[in-house]
Amino acid sequence: MPVPLNAFVDVTKVWFTEKLEYLVNDSVPVKPKYEKGATPSDIDLVCKHPIKKYISVNFGNRRTIKLNANLLVECKGWFDMQKTDFMNHLEKISSY
């Protein structure tokens, strides 16, 4: 289900769409049939690249990863960050 004001998911979605040119759908609901009455969960981002099979991403610290054209992305951990740390991280990734 959509989570209001989830900054980390929003920033990640923008990074995939604007920087890497993926098509992105967010907050896709998932509820296994075997769970009755459980709180619905979701996949944070479903990404598909319309052209390329693989995307190489350089993180600036000489670390390069290869991403598949089809991705399921789960965003975790932004609750554990101090606000200043989160803003510093945003400044770093925006410069890539």
Secondary structure, 3 states (H helix, E strand, C coil): CCCCCCHHHHHHHHHHHHHCCCEEEEEEEECCCCCCCCCCEEEEEEEECCCCCEEEEECCCCCEEEEECEEEECCCCHHHCCHHHHHHHHHHHHCC
